[in-house]
Amino acid sequence: MKRHDIIQAMREKPDIPVLIIGGGINGAGLYRELALQGVAACLVDKGDFMSGASAASSHMIHGGLRYLENGEFRLVKESLAERNRLLKNAPHYVQPLPTTIPLFNWSSGLIAAGFNFLGRRSKPSNRGALLIKAGLSMYDFYTRKQSVMPEHSFTSRHKSLAARPLLNKKIVCTATYYDAWISYPERLGLELILDAETAHPNCKAINYMRADRANGHTVYLTDTLSGEHLSIQPQIVVNATGAWIDFTNAALTRDTQLIGGTKGSHLIIDNDELLTALKGQMIYFENADGRVCIMFPYQGRVLAGSTDIHIKNPDEAICTPEEMAYILESIRNVFPEVRLSEQDVVFRYCGVRPLPHSKASTTGQISRDHNCEIIPATGVIKFPIYALIGGKWTTFRAFSEQVADKVLAQLGIQRQTDTYDIPIGGGLNYPVTDPDRQAWIKTRQADGNLDQTRIETLLNRYGTRSAAFIEYLQAQQDTPLEHNADYSRREIEFIATYERVSRLSDLVLRRTSLAMIGNITIPLLQELAGIIVPILDWSDDEMQVEIDRTIQLLKQHYGMKLKTEERERN
Ligand SMILES: Cc1cc2nc3c(=O)[nH]c(=O)nc-3n(C[C@H](O)[C@H](O)[C@H](O)COP(=O)(O)OP(=O)(O)OC[C@H]3O[C@@H](n4cnc5c(N)ncnc54)[C@H](O)[C@@H]3O)c2cc1C
């Protein structure tokens, strides 16, 4: 369905059971939950889907080792179970990630952890090997019945430095354990939305549609692309606007103070020496100020972060030069001999964690758990608001399930199915083992004219949804892009036609990782815009506006240095 058809359908049938405001991972997860129970929900986002915190994560699908020292045992247990479920249900995008922790002393942090355990919050302190041992043992204990990944191990200083000669020589040992990472979070979020609509075609999700105000039974929406207005009458409103929750509640006439967001920034670094030093693993380490930071290989680059700074208005969140310097310095503490400079940063991004409002003395001590606050109907607005507070990428399914149960109870509807074992998007029938992959690729090769490497690339990018791509690609003459031969013209056409692209920035930032890995040039933007123009019905002027806007956005918001030709490597 095209965007204007969805809007038309919303105008024709404004009475809906549930309006979900916010198309991040929590809104999208709930949308799928409700669709599968036969509830024709409507999902709106003021920007693109997955353009808030859900696009700004560390890309970890993890139990949350650090949360143990805050005593968040329930959350860690749930996160580990959900991590293992995502490894199974989204194997195309979620994969195991061996993780090494460099340790600089044996016993620090035990007293602070003990205080936290007893509920007396203490500031983060240096975490020594014994504390990490306790945490990792608990990790293994929680997952002992599932044995999806190997247990943790410790390596002596001598052996660690022999394996990683560039590691800081001051270590006393290293610990290695397994978590997971997600390659294309924004795509997985979109797949949830598409899956929901396959399950229940009367569900409607629309991006660039802002919830502005409410009165009586009506919520008033504004199309942020055209400026047009729309009104709908939901029985229940779910406020899944993450760090914007209090702003949205205020717009809906309810003043709340539920969120105390903290912004976090990440860098994408193009530095071969650093990439090699990682040896294909994540390095999970503590910075001088006690903050836990991470770095790991990401599509030929290094993803590193993050910061944790209170912020009031999420629309103002941006990765500052100071944050960039902080992250680079933290890496130098781990790999002092790696030559690293600001010039190596090809992309930087920032998002706001929708953490609960808290009086904790440091941001690291604020709970990472989630909960749903129900704000009852009043004389002014005649529907309840369900506000989704917190919620990690990792735990979205469990959180969505818990909220869906509350919504279903209010609507008087029985749950029909659960999402425990339901694959997501291109994770359906995904060939995980090498022989299965080869067989999958061979079958597609036999059916058409694409070579093995190309089919493999598409399988890695889109999971088994690549079958639909392959069919589309082969239906007509296709050519690689002139300015990035990794993608083809018909591949871009497919994305623009079937994946809710409304702006050029959606394509380069969230449907592909072209921007994130620093592969955007101005000629490439012009080429991409030229391909999607007929699909999005833009005039020549509109196309130029989109190109100019995207260039500004990439430069100002993501710190990209756009060149007129391919980016020169150092
Ligand atoms: C720096 C950082 C690192 C993180 N790392 C990890 C990690 O490694 N692993 C992990 O599991 N989790 C991680 N998280 C947490 C996780 O990313 C977030 O908790 C999660 O994405 C929140 O999703 P959400 O849907 O609640 O919010 P968001 O993704 O922010 O979605 C809210 C949406 O609401 C929309 N919106 C706002 N106002 C309106 C309105 N009036 N009308 C319509 N739409 C509106 C916004 O445009 C936005 O798209 C990290 C978060 C951050 C910020």
The ligand as a Gaussian input file, in Angstrom:
#p B3LYP/6-31G(d) Opt

LIG

0 1
 C       23.118000       5.245000      23.118000
 C       22.210000       4.079000      23.249000
 C       22.727000       2.793000      23.250000
 C       21.875000       1.707000      23.384000
 N       22.371000       0.454000      23.265000
 C       21.558000      -0.615000      23.353000
 C       22.044000      -1.911000      23.115000
 O       23.200000      -2.099000      22.756000
 N       21.198000      -2.943000      23.262000
 C       19.897000      -2.780000      23.629000
 O       19.206000      -3.767000      23.781000
 N       19.376000      -1.541000      23.803000
 C       20.177000      -0.470000      23.666000
 N       19.693000       0.800000      23.817000
 C       18.296000       0.966000      24.235000
 C       17.329000       0.938000      23.086000
 O       17.899000       1.386000      21.879000
 C       16.128000       1.806000      23.417000
 O       15.722000       1.613000      24.724000
 C       14.969000       1.496000      22.495000
 O       15.389000       1.640000      21.163000
 C       13.811000       2.404000      22.794000
 O       12.844000       2.184000      21.818000
 P       11.493000       2.992000      21.823000
 O       10.662000       2.412000      20.754000
 O       10.912000       3.007000      23.196000
 O       11.921000       4.495000      21.543000
 P       12.415000       5.199000      20.177000
 O       13.167000       4.281000      19.320000
 O       13.053000       6.462000      20.559000
 O       11.054000       5.482000      19.422000
 C       10.191000       6.527000      19.789000
 C        9.608000       7.092000      18.517000
 O        8.558000       8.000000      18.856000
 C        8.500000       8.968000      17.826000
 N        7.728000      10.118000      18.306000
 C        8.073000      11.010000      19.255000
 N        7.082000      11.907000      19.432000
 C        6.084000      11.579000      18.571000
 C        4.796000      12.124000      18.273000
 N        4.301000      13.197000      18.909000
 N        4.042000      11.537000      17.304000
 C        4.513000      10.435000      16.644000
 N        5.722000       9.894000      16.903000
 C        6.491000      10.447000      17.849000
 C        9.958000       9.267000      17.533000
 O       10.129000       9.818000      16.244000
 C       10.592000       7.888000      17.679000
 O       10.786000       7.236000      16.434000
 C       20.494000       1.908000      23.601000
 C       19.966000       3.207000      23.569000
 C       20.809000       4.282000      23.361000
 C       20.234000       5.652000      23.252000

